[in-house]
């Protein structure tokens, strides 16, 4: 049995701009990719989304305050008279 041609491996259709990054659910936003390229593109899309979320949280001041370790200088209330 002959091996299938290289283009036959292009089974996955992924978004040019990921839906989670604001891409549209349209045919014009799709491209065929092989599995290895799909994994790489998905990894990059998730990395981009995580960075956007970090920057947004920083700008909106949505970070958790640092926890103060018991017994540290910061945990001792200063006495200012």
C-alpha positions as CSV (number, residue, x, y, z in Angstrom):
1,X,0.0,0.0,0.0
2,X,1.5,3.4,-1.0
3,X,2.1,6.1,1.6
4,X,-0.4,8.9,1.6
5,X,0.9,12.2,0.2
6,X,2.2,14.9,2.5
7,X,-0.9,17.1,2.1
8,X,-3.1,14.2,3.4
9,X,-1.6,14.8,6.9
10,X,-3.0,18.3,6.9
11,X,-6.2,17.3,8.7
12,X,-6.4,19.9,11.4
13,X,-8.0,23.3,10.7
14,X,-7.0,25.9,13.2
15,X,-7.8,29.6,13.5
16,X,-5.3,32.1,12.2
17,X,-6.2,34.3,15.2
18,X,-7.3,32.0,18.1
19,X,-10.9,32.4,19.3
20,X,-9.6,32.8,22.8
21,X,-7.5,35.8,21.6
22,X,-10.5,37.5,19.9
23,X,-10.5,35.7,16.5
24,X,-13.7,35.3,14.6
25,X,-15.4,32.0,14.1
26,X,-15.4,32.3,10.3
27,X,-14.0,30.2,7.4
28,X,-11.6,33.1,6.5
29,X,-9.9,32.7,9.9
30,X,-9.0,29.0,9.3
31,X,-5.9,27.4,8.0
32,X,-4.8,23.7,7.6
33,X,-1.9,22.6,9.8
34,X,-0.1,19.4,10.6
35,X,-0.2,18.1,14.1
36,X,3.3,19.4,15.1
37,X,2.6,22.9,13.8
38,X,-0.8,22.8,15.5
39,X,0.8,22.0,18.9
40,X,3.3,24.8,18.4
41,X,0.6,27.3,17.4
42,X,-1.6,26.3,20.3
43,X,1.3,26.8,22.7
44,X,2.0,30.2,21.3
45,X,-1.8,31.2,21.5
46,X,-2.0,30.2,25.1
47,X,1.2,32.0,26.0
48,X,-0.2,35.2,24.3
49,X,-3.5,34.9,26.2
50,X,-1.6,34.4,29.5
51,X,0.5,37.5,28.9
52,X,-2.6,39.6,28.1
53,X,-4.2,38.4,31.3
54,X,-1.1,39.3,33.4
55,X,-0.8,42.8,31.8
56,X,-4.6,43.4,32.3
57,X,-4.5,42.3,35.9
58,X,-1.5,44.5,36.5
59,X,-3.1,47.6,35.0
60,X,-6.4,47.0,36.8
61,X,-4.5,46.4,40.1
62,X,-6.0,42.9,40.5
63,X,-2.9,41.2,42.0
64,X,-2.9,39.5,45.3
65,X,-1.1,41.3,48.1
66,X,2.1,39.7,49.3
67,X,1.6,37.6,52.3
68,X,3.6,38.7,55.4
69,X,5.6,36.0,57.0
70,X,5.1,35.7,60.7
71,X,8.1,36.9,62.7
72,X,9.5,39.1,59.9
73,X,10.2,42.8,60.2
74,X,7.1,43.5,58.2
75,X,4.9,41.6,60.7
76,X,5.9,43.8,63.6
77,X,3.8,46.8,63.8
78,X,5.8,50.0,64.0
79,X,5.2,52.2,67.0
80,X,5.3,55.8,65.9
81,X,4.4,58.3,68.6
